[in-house]
Structure formats: structure tokens, C-alpha cells
Amino acid sequence: MDFLNQGKIDGLAQEIGQENVPVLLEIFLGELTSYEQQLSQISGAEQYEYLKEISHALKSSAASFGADRLCAKAVEIDGMVKLGLEFEVNTEAERMMELLKATFARYQQLLP
């Protein structure tokens, strides 16, 4: 599974027009940066709540942009939260931050 599903990007370009893709990518990249920065500055219960919030949001936005690895992690965390399963918040937050950074780096390559 790659960080970028080019088929999704191509499909998005067909739906909204190729000229609009960079604008939406800039917004997506801004969200990824914001999520990563905020997640890195908090801990404990606050980190759990934020991880829960962004995982729910990332399920759809990452899927829309074909960010398959990020989407999979968001779905995994959201599922654990909804099922009431315990997990190591710090470990999951670190993994999420790594995926946010890697996804940002990969998608930034698409911009002119």
C-alpha cells in the first residue's frame, strides 16, 4: 500500500477538473500539517481525544485523496475507539504523526 493512490487523484481530477486539484491539495496538506503539529504538542487524555477527533475526520479526507496508509490508520484508530478497545495512545499518536509527515511529503510532490 502506497502513501498515494494515483488512481484516486486521477478520479478526483476528472470529477472536479485538473485545475482545481492543486487548490484542494493545498487545503489537505494544511490539514495534515495542523494535525501533526497539534498532536505533537499534547499528551495523555488530551492526545487521546484529539487522536479520536482527527481519526474520524481523516477517514473521509484521506480516502478522498487516496492517502491509503493514512486512511487505514485512521480507520483502525476510529474503530478501536468506537469498540471501546484500549490502546497505547502515545504509540498510536507517534505512528499517526509519522504517517501524517510521510503523507505530506508524498503529496507535496504533486504540487507545481
Backbone hydrogen bonds in HBPLUS format (Angstrom, degrees):
<---DONOR---> <-ACCEPTOR-->    atom                        ^
c    i                          cat <-CA-CA->   ^        H-A-AA   ^      H-
h    n   atom  resd res      DA  || num        DHA   H-A  angle D-A-AA Bond
n    s   type  num  typ     dist DA aas  dist angle  dist       angle   num
A0005-ASN N   A0066-GLY O   2.74 MM  61  4.58 138.8  1.90 128.9 141.7     1
A0008-LYS N   A0005-ASN O   2.96 MM   3  5.56 131.1  2.21 114.6 125.9     2
A0009-ILE N   A0005-ASN O   3.35 MM   4  6.80 155.2  2.42 147.6 154.6     3
A0010-ASP N   A0006-GLN O   2.85 MM   4  6.10 161.9  1.88 155.2 160.3     4
A0011-GLY N   A0007-GLY O   2.91 MM   4  6.08 154.4  1.97 142.4 149.7     5
A0012-LEU N   A0008-LYS O   2.83 MM   4  6.03 154.2  1.90 146.6 153.9     6
A0013-ALA N   A0009-ILE O   2.90 MM   4  6.15 156.7  1.96 148.5 154.7     7
A0014-GLN N   A0010-ASP O   3.04 MM   4  6.34 147.6  2.15 142.8 151.2     8
A0015-GLU N   A0011-GLY O   3.00 MM   4  6.26 149.1  2.10 144.4 152.9     9
A0016-ILE N   A0012-LEU O   2.92 MM   4  6.12 167.1  1.94 161.3 163.2    10
A0017-GLY N   A0013-ALA O   2.72 MM   4  4.83 134.2  1.93 130.1 139.7    11
A0020-ASN N   A0017-GLY O   2.97 MM   3  5.57 153.4  2.04 118.1 125.9    12
A0021-VAL N   A0018-GLN O   3.26 MM   3  5.43 149.2  2.36 104.0 112.5    13
A0024-LEU N   A0020-ASN O   3.24 MM   4  6.57 164.8  2.26 156.4 159.9    14
A0025-LEU N   A0021-VAL O   2.82 MM   4  6.01 157.6  1.87 159.3 166.9    15
A0026-GLU N   A0022-PRO O   2.92 MM   4  6.09 152.2  2.00 144.2 150.5    16
A0027-ILE N   A0023-VAL O   3.23 MM   4  6.57 154.4  2.30 144.6 150.8    17
A0028-PHE N   A0024-LEU O   2.92 MM   4  6.20 164.9  1.95 152.7 156.7    18
A0029-LEU N   A0025-LEU O   2.79 MM   4  5.97 165.3  1.81 154.4 158.3    19
A0030-GLY N   A0026-GLU O   2.94 MM   4  6.09 149.3  2.04 141.5 150.0    20
A0031-GLU N   A0027-ILE O   2.99 MM   4  6.32 151.5  2.07 149.2 156.7    21
A0032-LEU N   A0028-PHE O   2.98 MM   4  6.32 160.3  2.02 152.8 158.0    22
A0033-THR N   A0029-LEU O   3.00 MM   4  6.21 161.6  2.03 148.9 153.3    23
A0034-SER N   A0030-GLY O   2.96 MM   4  6.12 163.3  1.99 147.5 152.4    24
A0035-TYR N   A0031-GLU O   2.84 MM   4  6.03 167.4  1.86 157.8 160.9    25
A0036-GLU N   A0032-LEU O   2.98 MM   4  6.13 165.4  2.00 149.1 153.3    26
A0037-GLN N   A0033-THR O   2.93 MM   4  6.10 167.1  1.95 154.6 158.2    27
A0038-GLN N   A0034-SER O   2.98 MM   4  6.08 170.5  1.99 153.9 156.8    28
A0039-LEU N   A0035-TYR O   2.91 MM   4  5.94 165.0  1.94 150.9 155.8    29
A0040-SER N   A0036-GLU O   3.06 MM   4  6.14 145.9  2.18 142.6 150.8    30
A0041-GLN N   A0038-GLN O   3.08 MM   3  5.29 148.9  2.17 105.4 114.7    31
A0047-GLN N   A0043-SER O   3.33 MM   4  4.58 152.2  2.41  96.8 100.4    32
A0047-GLN N   A0044-GLY O   3.08 MM   3  5.26 118.9  2.47  99.0 113.3    33
A0048-TYR N   A0044-GLY O   2.98 MM   4  6.35 154.8  2.05 150.1 157.9    34
A0049-GLU N   A0045-ALA O   2.97 MM   4  6.22 165.7  1.99 152.2 154.7    35
A0050-TYR N   A0046-GLU O   3.01 MM   4  6.20 157.9  2.06 144.7 151.0    36
A0051-LEU N   A0047-GLN O   2.81 MM   4  5.89 159.7  1.85 150.0 156.1    37
A0052-LYS N   A0048-TYR O   2.89 MM   4  6.09 154.2  1.95 148.5 155.8    38
A0053-GLU N   A0049-GLU O   2.96 MM   4  6.18 156.1  2.02 143.3 149.7    39
A0054-ILE N   A0050-TYR O   2.85 MM   4  6.09 173.0  1.86 160.2 160.7    40
A0055-SER N   A0051-LEU O   2.96 MM   4  5.87 151.2  2.05 140.1 148.6    41
A0056-HIS N   A0052-LYS O   3.24 MM   4  6.37 156.8  2.29 142.3 147.6    42
A0057-ALA N   A0053-GLU O   3.18 MM   4  6.48 159.9  2.22 145.8 151.3    43
A0058-LEU N   A0054-ILE O   2.71 MM   4  5.80 159.8  1.75 152.2 158.1    44
A0059-LYS N   A0055-SER O   3.14 MM   4  6.20 136.8  2.34 140.5 148.7    45
A0061-SER N   A0057-ALA O   3.34 MM   4  6.60 178.1  2.35 153.6 153.3    46
A0062-ALA N   A0058-LEU O   2.89 MM   4  5.24 151.6  1.97 129.9 139.4    47
A0064-SER N   A0060-SER O   2.86 MM   4  6.00 156.6  1.92 149.5 155.8    48
A0065-PHE N   A0061-SER O   3.15 MM   4  6.37 146.9  2.27 144.2 151.8    49
A0067-ALA N   A0062-ALA O   2.79 MM   5  4.83 152.4  1.87 153.0 151.3    50
A0066-GLY N   A0063-ALA O   3.16 MM   3  5.01 157.2  2.21  99.3 106.2    51
A0071-CYS N   A0067-ALA O   2.85 MM   4  5.99 160.3  1.89 158.6 165.4    52
A0072-ALA N   A0068-ASP O   2.90 MM   4  6.04 158.7  1.95 146.9 152.4    53
A0073-LYS N   A0069-ARG O   3.08 MM   4  6.36 158.1  2.13 149.1 154.0    54
A0074-ALA N   A0070-LEU O   2.96 MM   4  6.18 160.6  2.00 150.1 155.9    55
A0075-VAL N   A0071-CYS O   2.85 MM   4  6.07 161.0  1.88 155.5 160.4    56
A0076-GLU N   A0072-ALA O   2.93 MM   4  6.10 155.0  1.99 142.9 150.3    57
A0077-ILE N   A0073-LYS O   2.93 MM   4  6.18 168.9  1.94 156.8 158.3    58
A0078-ASP N   A0074-ALA O   2.88 MM   4  5.95 167.1  1.90 150.8 155.2    59
A0079-GLY N   A0075-VAL O   2.87 MM   4  5.91 153.2  1.94 143.2 150.8    60
A0080-MET N   A0076-GLU O   3.00 MM   4  6.29 157.1  2.05 148.4 154.3    61
A0081-VAL N   A0077-ILE O   2.96 MM   4  6.21 160.6  2.00 154.7 159.9    62
A0082-LYS N   A0078-ASP O   2.94 MM   4  6.14 165.7  1.96 150.0 153.9    63
A0083-LEU N   A0079-GLY O   2.95 MM   4  6.10 146.2  2.07 146.1 154.9    64
A0085-LEU N   A0080-MET O   2.86 MM   5  5.02 149.0  1.96 156.0 155.6    65
A0084-GLY N   A0081-VAL O   3.03 MM   3  5.05 151.0  2.12 101.4 110.6    66
A0092-GLU N   A0088-GLU O   3.00 MM   4  6.25 167.3  2.02 159.8 163.6    67
A0093-ALA N   A0089-VAL O   2.77 MM   4  5.91 154.5  1.84 153.1 161.0    68
A0094-GLU N   A0090-ASN O   2.91 MM   4  6.09 156.9  1.96 146.4 152.5    69
A0095-ARG N   A0091-THR O   3.00 MM   4  6.24 161.1  2.03 148.4 153.5    70
A0096-MET N   A0092-GLU O   2.88 MM   4  6.03 155.7  1.94 143.6 150.8    71
A0097-MET N   A0093-ALA O   2.87 MM   4  6.11 158.4  1.92 148.6 154.4    72
A0098-GLU N   A0094-GLU O   2.96 MM   4  6.24 155.3  2.03 148.1 154.7    73
A0099-LEU N   A0095-ARG O   2.98 MM   4  6.26 159.5  2.02 149.4 154.6    74
A0100-LEU N   A0096-MET O   2.81 MM   4  6.05 154.9  1.88 152.3 160.0    75
A0101-LYS N   A0097-MET O   2.98 MM   4  6.17 163.4  2.01 149.6 153.3    76
A0102-ALA N   A0098-GLU O   2.92 MM   4  6.11 167.4  1.94 151.9 155.7    77
A0103-THR N   A0099-LEU O   2.84 MM   4  5.80 159.8  1.88 145.6 151.8    78
A0104-PHE N   A0100-LEU O   2.94 MM   4  6.01 157.7  1.99 142.9 149.7    79
A0105-ALA N   A0101-LYS O   2.97 MM   4  6.22 164.3  1.99 151.7 155.3    80
A0106-ARG N   A0102-ALA O   3.04 MM   4  6.24 158.9  2.08 146.2 151.7    81
A0107-TYR N   A0103-THR O   2.92 MM   4  6.06 165.8  1.94 156.4 160.0    82
A0108-GLN N   A0104-PHE O   2.87 MM   4  5.89 147.2  1.98 151.1 159.8    83
A0109-GLN N   A0106-ARG O   3.35 MM   3  5.60 143.4  2.49  99.6 108.8    84
A0110-LEU N   A0107-TYR O   3.00 MM   3  5.44 158.1  2.05 111.6 118.5    85
A0111-LEU N   A0108-GLN O   3.20 MM   3  5.59 155.5  2.27 108.4 115.2    86
